[in-house]
Amino acid sequence: MWKERFRALWRTLRSQIPVWVPLAAVIATALAFDFPPVQRPAQPIKMFPDSATYLSWGYGRPPMPFLFFSLIGTGRPAVLIQTVLSIVCWTALGWSLLGVAGAIYAVALAGSLWVSMWNFTVLSEGPTLSFGAALLTATLALGRRWSWPRFALWAATALIFTGIRVENVFLPAVLLGALLVWHRKRWLPLGAVGIVFGTLFAIFGLLIDKENHNWSIRMTNLVLTRILPDPQLSAYFHARGLPYEPNLLAWKNQMLAAYQPSFVEQTPEFQRWLEDGSRAAYMEWMMGLDPHRRLLQQIDWITTREQEGHAYYAGAVNLPGVAMDLNRLYDAVRIPFRDWRWLALVPVACALLSWRIRFVDVFAIAYMIGVYVVAFIVFHGDSGELARHMSFVNMLYRIAPVVALGCIWERLGTPGRPGWMRRRARP
């Protein structure tokens, strides 16, 4: 009996060789070109002033960066692990959407400067990018076919991703909505994970955030660099308690003033407003249409790579030579938002023309919504280091065409694809 089972397993594995060999070849090639060079002994990985907040748990941050860097360390192995993780996760996402072509496209973007340089740092961007890709891949796998191992994988990646940064909770929430639409009978386990999402956000985004200075730092940046320079916004927030303080106006357009003791001492009325009235006023404004209008006015700018913005983050880092070369691809595939938004019609058209809705169609629409939601939260969450904080959004923005084309690719029924990617009946 065992011989027959072994032979059946061998036949199955042998039939998959034409499928998995190209995937392994893409990963191996990417590792060869993107393998991190040896850094200076004094700085095997780049540290920043806020890196310390990721290496110990106690600064009001979610726990995953602390656990991640406690596990991989802060030496050369950390750079290697982050690089391999990034390549594998983005290759898997591209492969699950568009086969070999999608894998090559995704891993090429992952090797570009504005993605790969985070693998050389102790910051949250590297884990966010890699586990974000893993979450999207796990969502596709679970949506296409429900199984408890796939659910466990999705739940694990979702919770890890959510536990990296408070803002990360919004993408899993949108993807959870897509899974609930498709797997309505599985609402109980999916809903349980959703409750955990909400609990994490309530703890780190609301409760603990009130006990530290994160809100004050972010809101000070927004007031000094966006609200005060804009007469319309200034009038709105002055009507809601923002004080007319001469010393406050003297700091207009200055970033990170909250770290300056002199600024705090010179603006006592503003400091009181930060604690007592700024949250309610800003949340009220965020519920209107004006924040969306302002984001849409700036979205083409914030999704464009800063030509020299990497100098602070990658300065003195010995990057792979291919990182700079792949910037050309990273720049070339940025689609203006006026055209990008129409990608959402591709899954709708595929469903209408084929008279059948597939999970990839639901996923594609949720993906487009998720990209906008995350961009909205990040853009209005802080005006400081916007290029850094938007790095994950910018990567998702550039992967969107592959997601849209995946709706077409799945209907082609291309032979030789992995079994979990083949056409399946809706459960």
C-alpha positions in Angstrom: 0.0 0.0 0.0 2.7 2.4 0.9 4.5 1.8 -2.3 1.4 2.7 -4.3 1.1 5.9 -2.3 4.7 6.8 -2.8 4.4 6.2 -6.5 1.3 8.4 -6.7 3.1 11.1 -4.7 6.1 10.9 -7.0 3.9 11.2 -10.1 2.3 14.2 -8.7 5.6 15.9 -7.8 7.1 15.0 -11.2 4.1 16.5 -13.0 4.7 19.8 -11.1 8.4 20.1 -12.1 7.6 22.2 -15.2 5.7 24.5 -13.0 8.0 25.0 -10.0 11.3 24.9 -11.8 10.6 28.3 -13.5 9.6 29.8 -10.2 12.8 28.5 -8.5 14.8 29.9 -11.4 13.3 33.4 -11.0 14.0 33.4 -7.3 17.6 32.1 -7.8 18.3 34.7 -10.5 16.9 37.5 -8.3 19.1 36.4 -5.4 22.1 36.3 -7.6 21.6 39.8 -8.9 20.2 41.3 -5.7 22.5 39.5 -3.2 23.5 42.2 -0.6 27.2 43.2 -0.8 29.3 43.1 2.4 29.0 46.3 4.4 31.5 48.1 6.5 32.3 46.1 9.7 31.3 49.1 11.8 27.9 49.3 10.2 26.6 45.9 9.0 23.1 47.3 8.9 22.1 51.0 8.9 20.7 52.4 12.2 18.6 55.5 12.6 17.5 57.6 15.6 14.2 55.8 15.8 15.7 52.3 15.2 16.0 52.0 19.0 12.2 52.1 19.2 12.1 48.9 17.1 14.7 47.1 19.1 12.9 47.3 22.4 9.2 47.2 23.2 8.1 50.1 25.3 7.7 53.1 22.9 4.1 52.5 22.1 4.8 50.6 18.9 3.2 47.3 18.0 5.3 44.3 19.0 6.2 42.7 15.6 9.3 44.8 14.7 10.8 44.2 18.1 10.1 40.4 17.8 11.3 40.4 14.2 14.7 42.1 14.9 15.1 40.1 18.1 14.9 37.0 16.0 17.1 38.0 13.1 19.5 40.4 14.9 21.1 43.5 13.6 24.1 42.1 11.8 24.8 40.9 8.3 22.4 37.9 8.7 19.5 40.4 9.2 20.3 42.0 5.8 20.4 38.6 4.2 17.2 37.4 5.8 15.3 40.6 4.9 16.6 40.4 1.3 15.6 36.7 0.8 12.3 37.3 2.5 11.5 40.3 0.2 12.5 38.3 -3.0 10.5 35.2 -2.1 7.4 37.1 -1.0 7.2 39.5 -4.0 8.0 36.7 -6.4 5.2 34.5 -4.9 2.7 37.3 -5.3 3.6 38.0 -8.9 3.6 34.3 -9.7 0.2 33.7 -8.1 -1.3 36.5 -10.2 0.4 36.3 -13.6 2.7 33.3 -13.7 6.3 33.7 -14.7 5.8 37.1 -16.2 4.2 38.4 -13.0 7.0 36.9 -10.9 9.7 38.6 -13.0 7.9 41.9 -12.9 7.3 41.8 -9.1 10.8 40.7 -8.2 12.3 43.3 -10.5 10.4 46.0 -8.7 11.4 44.5 -5.3 15.1 44.8 -6.4 14.8 48.5 -7.2 16.4 51.0 -4.9 13.2 52.3 -3.1 12.2 48.8 -2.1 15.5 46.9 -1.6 17.2 49.6 0.5 14.9 49.0 3.4 16.4 45.5 3.7 19.6 47.2 4.9 17.9 49.2 7.7 16.4 48.6 11.2 13.0 50.2 10.4 9.5 48.9 9.9 9.5 49.4 6.1 11.4 46.2 5.3 9.0 43.9 7.2 6.0 45.9 6.0 6.9 45.4 2.4 7.7 41.7 2.7 4.9 40.6 4.9 2.5 42.8 3.0 3.3 40.8 -0.2 3.0 37.5 1.8 -0.5 38.7 3.1 -1.7 39.4 -0.4 -0.5 36.0 -1.7 -2.1 34.2 1.3 -5.3 36.0 0.6 -5.4 34.8 -3.0 -4.6 31.3 -2.0 -7.4 31.2 0.7 -9.9 32.9 -1.5 -9.3 30.5 -4.4 -9.8 27.5 -2.2 -10.7 27.3 1.5 -8.7 24.9 3.7 -7.7 25.2 7.3 -3.9 25.2 6.6 -4.5 28.1 4.2 -6.7 29.9 6.7 -3.9 29.4 9.3 -1.3 30.8 6.9 -3.5 33.8 6.0 -4.4 34.5 9.7 -0.7 34.3 10.7 0.5 36.7 7.9 -2.4 39.1 8.5 -1.6 39.3 12.3 2.1 39.7 11.7 1.5 42.4 9.1 -1.0 44.2 11.4 1.4 44.0 14.3 4.2 45.9 12.5 2.6 49.3 12.3 -0.8 50.7 13.4 -1.6 51.9 9.9 -1.2 48.4 8.6 -4.5 47.3 10.0 -6.5 48.9 7.2 -5.3 46.7 4.3 -6.0 43.4 6.1 -9.4 44.8 7.0 -10.3 45.4 3.3 -8.9 42.0 2.3 -11.0 40.4 5.1 -14.0 42.0 3.6 -13.3 40.3 0.2 -12.9 36.9 2.0 -16.1 37.4 3.9 -17.9 38.1 0.6 -16.5 35.0 -1.0 -16.5 32.6 1.9 -19.7 33.7 3.6 -20.2 30.3 5.3 -16.8 30.8 7.0 -17.8 34.0 8.7 -17.0 32.7 12.2 -13.2 32.1 11.8 -12.8 35.1 9.6 -14.7 37.3 11.9 -12.6 36.1 14.8 -9.5 37.3 13.1 -11.2 40.5 12.3 -11.9 41.0 16.0 -8.2 40.5 16.7 -7.5 43.2 14.1 -9.8 45.6 15.9 -8.3 44.7 19.3 -4.8 45.4 18.1 -5.8 48.7 16.6 -7.7 49.7 19.7 -4.8 48.9 21.9 -1.9 50.4 19.9 -3.8 53.0 17.8 -6.0 54.4 20.5 -5.2 53.4 24.1 -1.4 53.3 24.1 -1.2 56.2 21.6 -2.7 58.4 24.2 0.0 57.5 26.7 2.9 58.5 24.5 3.9 61.5 22.3 3.3 59.9 18.9 0.1 61.8 18.3 1.7 65.1 19.4 4.6 64.6 17.1 2.5 63.7 14.0 -0.1 66.4 14.7 2.6 69.1 15.2 4.1 68.2 11.8 0.7 68.4 10.2 -0.2 71.8 11.8 3.2 73.4 11.0 3.6 72.1 7.4 0.0 71.7 6.1 -2.5 73.5 8.2 -0.9 76.8 9.0 0.5 77.4 5.4 -3.0 76.9 4.0 -5.5 79.7 4.7 -8.6 77.5 4.3 -7.3 74.8 6.6 -6.1 77.4 9.1 -9.5 79.0 9.3 -11.2 75.6 9.7 -8.9 74.5 12.6 -8.8 77.9 14.3 -12.6 77.7 14.5 -12.1 74.4 16.3 -9.7 75.6 18.9 -6.3 75.9 17.3 -4.9 78.9 19.1 -3.6 82.1 17.4 -0.2 81.9 19.0 2.5 84.2 17.6 5.3 81.8 18.6 3.5 79.0 16.8 3.5 81.0 13.6 7.2 81.5 13.9 7.7 77.7 13.5 5.6 77.4 10.4 6.9 75.0 7.7 9.4 73.4 10.1 9.4 69.7 10.4 9.9 67.7 13.7 9.5 70.8 15.8 7.9 68.6 18.5 11.4 67.2 19.3 12.6 70.8 20.1 12.3 71.7 23.9 12.3 75.4 22.9 9.2 74.9 20.7 7.3 73.1 23.4 8.2 75.9 25.9 7.2 78.7 23.5 3.8 77.2 22.6 1.9 76.3 25.8 -1.5 77.0 24.3 -0.8 74.9 21.3 0.4 72.1 23.6 -2.8 72.2 25.5 -4.8 72.0 22.3 -2.8 69.0 21.1 -3.8 67.1 24.3 -7.4 68.3 24.6 -8.9 69.2 21.3 -6.7 68.2 18.3 -7.9 64.6 18.0 -11.6 65.5 17.8 -11.0 68.4 15.4 -8.8 66.4 13.1 -11.0 63.3 13.0 -14.0 65.6 12.2 -12.1 67.0 9.3 -11.0 63.5 8.1 -14.7 62.5 7.9 -15.4 65.1 5.2 -14.6 65.2 1.5 -11.8 67.8 1.7 -9.1 65.2 2.7 -9.9 63.1 -0.3 -9.7 66.1 -2.6 -6.3 67.1 -1.2 -5.0 63.5 -1.5 -6.2 63.3 -5.2 -4.4 66.6 -5.9 -1.1 65.2 -4.5 -1.3 61.5 -5.4 0.7 61.7 -8.6 3.4 63.5 -6.7 3.5 61.1 -3.7 3.7 58.1 -6.0 6.7 59.5 -7.9 10.1 58.4 -6.7 12.2 61.2 -5.2 15.3 61.3 -7.3 17.6 62.1 -4.3 15.3 61.2 -1.4 17.1 58.0 -0.8 20.4 59.6 0.2 19.4 59.8 3.9 18.3 56.2 4.1 20.8 54.6 1.9 23.8 56.8 2.4 27.0 54.9 3.3 25.2 51.6 2.4 26.8 49.4 -0.2 23.8 48.5 -2.3 23.6 45.9 -5.1 24.4 47.5 -8.5 21.1 46.3 -9.9 19.2 48.4 -7.4 20.0 51.7 -9.2 19.4 50.1 -12.6 16.0 48.8 -11.7 15.0 52.4 -10.7 14.3 52.9 -14.4 11.6 50.2 -14.3 10.3 51.5 -11.0 9.9 55.0 -12.6 8.6 53.8 -16.0 5.7 51.7 -14.6 4.1 54.5 -12.6 0.8 55.2 -14.1 -0.9 58.6 -13.6 -3.8 58.2 -11.2 -6.3 59.4 -13.8 -5.5 56.3 -15.8 -4.6 54.0 -12.8 -8.1 54.2 -11.4 -9.6 52.6 -14.5 -7.8 49.3 -13.7 -10.7 48.6 -11.4 -12.9 48.1 -14.5 -10.8 45.1 -15.6 -12.2 42.6 -13.1 -15.7 44.0 -13.7 -15.4 43.5 -17.5 -13.9 40.0 -17.0 -16.9 39.0 -14.9 -19.4 40.4 -17.3 -17.8 39.0 -20.4 -17.4 35.5 -18.9 -20.7 35.5 -17.0 -18.8 34.2 -14.0 -17.3 35.9 -11.0 -14.0 34.5 -9.7 -12.3 35.3 -6.4 -9.5 37.1 -8.3 -12.1 39.6 -9.5 -13.2 40.3 -5.9 -9.6 40.4 -4.8 -8.7 42.9 -7.5 -11.4 45.3 -6.5 -10.5 45.0 -2.9 -6.9 45.5 -3.8 -7.6 48.8 -5.5 -9.8 50.0 -2.6 -7.1 48.9 -0.2 -4.4 50.8 -2.0 -6.4 54.0 -1.8 -7.4 53.5 1.8 -3.8 52.9 2.9 -2.6 55.9 0.9 -5.3 58.1 2.5 -4.3 57.0 6.0 -0.6 57.4 5.5 -0.8 60.7 3.7 -3.0 62.3 6.3 -1.4 60.5 9.2 1.8 62.5 9.2 3.6 64.9 6.8 7.0 63.9 8.1 9.2 61.5 6.0 6.3 61.0 3.6 8.5 59.2 1.0 9.5 56.6 3.5 6.0 56.0 4.9 4.6 55.8 1.4 7.1 53.2 0.2 4.6 50.3 0.7 1.8 52.2 -1.0 4.0 53.0 -3.9 4.9 49.4 -4.4 1.3 48.3 -4.3 0.5 51.1 -6.7 3.0 49.7 -9.2 1.8 46.1 -8.8 -1.8 47.0 -9.5 -1.6 46.4 -13.3 -0.4 42.8 -12.6 -3.4 42.3 -10.3 -5.8 43.5 -13.0 -4.2 41.3 -15.7 -4.4 38.4 -13.2 -8.2 38.5 -13.8 -7.6 37.8 -17.5 -4.8 35.3 -16.9 -6.8 33.1 -14.6 -9.5 32.7 -17.3 -7.0 31.5 -19.9 -6.7 28.2 -18.1 -3.0 28.0 -19.0 -1.8 24.4 -18.5 1.1 23.7 -16.3 0.2 26.2 -13.6 0.3 25.1 -9.9 -2.6 23.0 -8.8 -3.9 25.7 -6.4 -4.0 28.2 -9.3 -6.0 26.1 -11.6 -9.7 26.8 -12.3 -11.8 25.7 -9.4 -15.5 25.8 -8.8 -16.7 28.4 -6.2 -17.3 26.7 -2.8 
